[in-house]
Amino acid sequence: MPRTAVVMPKMSMTMTEGEVVEILVSVGQNISAGDVVAVVGTDKTDMEVESDHDGEVVEISSAPGQVLEVGAPLFVLETEGEDLLAGMFGDADPAAPAEETVAPVAMPPATSAAPNSPAALAPADAQSVLAMPGARTLAEERGVDITAIVPASPAGIVKQSDIPLAGSREERARDQIAIAVNTAMHIPQFSVTKRIKFKGSLSEDAAERFVQLARAWVGTIRSHTKFTQQYVNGVFAPANVRVAALVRSPLGYVSPAIDAAGIETDAWRQRALSLISAARENRIAVENLGGASTSITDLSEFGISSANTLLFPPQSSGISIGSLKVDNHKVALEVTLVADHRIADPGDAAEALVTFEKLLRKVANGDS
């Protein structure tokens, strides 16, 4: 029967690997598409992984505590559908018994140590180690002696997942933040801030308020189409509008994204509320990871005047909500728009905020 792997998902634009927290299936178990089958995590949050396929679990490829590269298999299913692994390991007839082959490997120099001892397995220098380029780079960054690594792969090749983690969870989290900020620096971005005033009301509930803000902001960028473009691989192209929300979880702040299609409907509102509720419990579906074209960072609960956030690829815009005051059905709030300077300039941003003010007034008065 065809086989397909359930793999380590990519949970953010900068993520290259994740930790296996828990495998929730066992060999011989039949599962259905949509079943929660594993829990994986980064330094910021743990997330439930759902299966995309129906089938029987035939192989568990990972274990709790392992750090795997994005795309590495968590476990393998036998399915009734198309064989998604076909061709990945050669074109041999799957019905024919596989012949064992031995790939040429670099042999370590002769040693008097016991054949299976670490001394016997350790190459003379780092260059003689069979290792993936990414693993060499990671070992250097973490200050790990790659010659001391015993690879988990039967082929004897050191991969990124073989390199031990360095430092505490907090130190690794700081490293991830540094990587993200460095990535954001590749976008030439600017910001403009406007104080918006109108009669109406915004919800005191943060999730409901996100729905109101999202409806006004998505309506704004659909009117100012420059802000719906993305700069990807050197080309500007129209983007599918996906909105990221800032959510506080027990392990830190996360930014799940939701497609804006149907944003005017109550069904979309319910999806957004469910997404935020799940994210608050460190549960984010794969479909809501990354890929945001714009974002809403609502910091109004903290009483700050304004915030200038960063854009991360493939985002081209985002708004931050600072000071928010409601008095006798009058609302005043500070809104900062951050934009990719390659697609817009401050004049475009100023015009967009004028539109946002008008649309938010309509939303706050129940006109949309």
N, C-alpha and C positions, 0 to 999 in steps of 0.2 A: 504493500500500500504506500501511497505518497507520504512523505514526511515533511514537516515544517517546524521551524524553531520559533519559540517565543523568546525574544531577545531583550537585553538591557536597553530600555528606552532612553532617548535623549531628552533630558528634563529642562535644559536651558540652552541658550545659544553658545555658551562657553563650556558646556559640559563635555568631557571626553571619556569619563568613566564614572561608575557608581558602585555603591556597596550593596551586596545582597543582604538584606535584613532578615527575610524569612521566605521560604518556599512553601506554599500552601497546598501543593499537590504531591502525589506519590505515583510511582510506576504502576501501571495497570489501571489508574483512575481515568474515567471518562469525564471530559469537561465540555462545556458549551461556550460559544462565543459570548463574551460579556462577563464570564465568570472571573472573579478576583482570584489570581493564581500565585501572586508573589507580592512581596513588599520590598522595595528598593529605596535607597536614599543617597543624598549628597550631604554636605556639611550643614545645609540649611533645613532640609525637610525630608521626611519619609513619605513615600507615595505608593499607593496600591496599583498593581499592574493587572490589567484585564486581558484575557485571551481574545485574539481576533478570529479564532477558528474553533470548530468543533473537532474533537478527536480523542484518542487514547494516549496517555502519557507513556512513552516507551523508554525515555532516558532522562535522567536528571543530570544536567551538565554543570551545576553550580551548587554552592553550599553557603549557608549563613556565614557572614564575615568575609567572604571573598570580595575583592574589588575587581570588577570586570570592565573592559572597554565597552563603550556604546556599540551596540550591534552584536555583542557576544551572546551566545545562546544561554538562556537560563535553564531551559529544558526543551525536549523534542517531542512532538506529537505525531502520531499516525493519523492521517486525515483521509477523507473521501474526495477532497478537492485536488487541485493542481499541485504537483510536487514542486514546492518552492525551493527545494534544495537541489533539484535536478541540474546537472551540469556544473555544479560548484566543485565537485571532486573528480572531474574527468567524465568521459563519455562511455565508460564501460557499461555493458549490459547489466542492469541491476539484478537480473535473475541469475546471472552467472556468479559462481563463488569468487570472491576477490582474492587475488594473489598477493601475498605479503611482499612488499617492496621495501628496500632500505635506501633512503636518500643519503648521498655522500655528506659527511659532516667533518668538521675540522677536529682532528684528534688532539688531545692534550699530550704534552711531552711525557716521556716515560718517567715513572716515579716508583719509589720503593714502598709507597704507602699501600695499604690494603685496597683491593680493586674497587670496593664500593664506598670507601671513606671520602669525606669532603675533600681531603687533600688530593686524593687521586682524581677527583672529578674537576677540581679547580684548574682552569687554564692558567698559563704563565702570565698573561697580561690581558687587559680589557679588550684589545683589538682582536684577540683570538676567540672571544666569546661569541657564540651564535646568538644574536639579539636583534630585535626589530629596532629601526632607527628611533622611534618614539620612546622605546624603553631605555636606550642609551641616554637620550636627552633627559628623561625623567629621573634616571639614576643620578645624573650629574647635578640636576637641580636639587635633589633631595640629599645629596652628599652620601650616596650609597655606593659601596664598592661592588661593581657589577660582577667581578670575578667571584664574589662570595655568594652569588645568587644561584640557587638550585632551581631550574625552571620546572613548572608544573606540567608543561607540555611533553608528551612522550617523544616528540621530535627533538627535544633538547634546546628549543629556541626560547630565549628570554623575551617575555612580552611585558607591556606596561603593568598588567595585573600582577606580575611577579615582583614588582618593585615595592618594598614595604613602605607604608605611610610614614611620614616624618612629622614629628611634633604633635601637639595636642589637637583636639578637635577645634579649639578656638584659633590656634595658629593656622590650621588648614583652611578655616573659614576666612581668615584674613588674606590668605594666599588667593582664594577664589575671588574675593572682592578686588584684589589688585589686578588679577587677570581681566575681570570684567571692566574695570575702569580703563585699563590699557586698551581693551577692545573698543570701548566707547570713544576713546580719543581719536579713532580713525574717522569719526563723523564730524565734519565742521559744523558746529551747532551754535545757535544763538537763542536768546530768550527775550520776551517782552511781557510786561505785567500790567494788568488793568484792574481797577476797582469797579466791580459791577454792582449796580443797585436796581432793585425792582420790587414791585408789590407782588406778594405771593407767599409760598411756603416751600421749604425744602424739608424732607423727612429728617427726623432726629436719628433714625436707624441708618447706620452706615451702609448696609447692603441696599436698602431701598433708595438711599441717596445716590449710590453708584448708578442705579438704573436711571434716575432722573438726569444725572450729569451725562451719562453715556448717550442717552437719547438726544440731548441738546448738542453734544460734541460731535456725534456721528452725523447728525443733520448738518452741522457746520462744515465739516470737511467734505461732505458730499456736494455742498454748494461751492466750496473753494477747493476744486479738484486737485490743485497742486499738492495738497496735503494727503491725498490718497495714493501718491506715487511712492515707489521705493527704489533705492539705488542698490542694485544687486549685480555683482560681477561686472561692474563698470558700465551698467546700462540702467537708465530710468525706465520704469514700466509701471502701469497701473497695478495696484495691489488689492487683494481681497481684504476688506476692512475687518481687522480683528482687534478687539480692545482688551488691554491688560488692566486688571484691577489690583491695587495694592491691598493685601490682606495680611493681618497679623495672625500667625499661627504659634503654637507653643514652642516651636523651634526657631522662630524668627519671622521675618517678613517674606512673603512669597508673592508672585505676580502671575496668577493663572490668566489665560487669554480665552476670549469667547468670540465666535464669529458674530458679526453685526447683522447678518441677514435676518430679517423679520423683527428688528429691534423695536418696532412700534407695537408689537403684539404682546398679549398677556403671556403667551407661551414662552416668548423670549425672556420676559421678566422672571418667570418661574425658573427657567434654566439658569439665569444669572444668579438668582438667590440661592439655588441649590449648589452652584459652583462655589460661591463664597462660603456657604455653610460648610461644605466638604473641605475646602482649603483651610478653614480655621481648625480643622481636626487633622491636618497633614495628609489629606486625601485629595489628590488631583488626578483626574483621568488623563490618559496619554494625549487625547485629542485637545486638551486644554493646556498643554505644555508648549511654551515658546510660540514663535511665529506671529507675535503681535506686530501690527503695523502702526498702532498708536496706543497710548496709555493714559490712564486717569489715576493720579496720585492724590488721594484725598487725605490731607493732614490737618483738616480743620479742627479735629478734636483736641489738638495740642495747643491751640491758641497762638501759633506762630503767624508772622505777618505774611510771609510768602516762602516759596521753595523753588530752587532751580535744579531740577533733576537732570540726569543724563539720558541720552538716547543710546540704545544698543541695537546693532543690526538684527533684523531688517527694519527697525522702526524708523519712521521719518518725522514723527511728531508726538507730542504728549502734552497734557496739561496737568498742572499741580494746583490744588486748592489749599489756600492758606487761611487767613483770618475769615471767619464766618460769623456774622451777627444777624440775629432775627429779633425784630422789635415791632410789635403791633402789626404783624403781617407785612413788614418791610424787611427785605433781605439785602445784606451787603456782604460781599465776599471778594477776596483777592484771588485772581486767576493768573497764573504764569504759563505762557505757551512757549514750549521749547520746540525748535524746528531745525531740520537739516538745511543748512544754508545753500546746498546745491539745488534744492527744489523750490526754495522760497526766500524772500528777504523780509526785513522787519516791517515794511509797509504791508506786505501780504498778511503777515501775522496780526498786525493791528486791525486790518479789515476783518480777519477771521474772528477776532475777539468781539468786535461789534456785532457780528452775526450771532455768535454764541450767546451774547447777552440777550438778544431778542428771542432766540429759541428757548433759552433757559427760562425766560419769563413765561413763555407759553406753556412749557412743561410744568412749571411750578404752579400754574393756574389751571392745570388739567386740560389744556387745549390740544394735547397730543397723546 
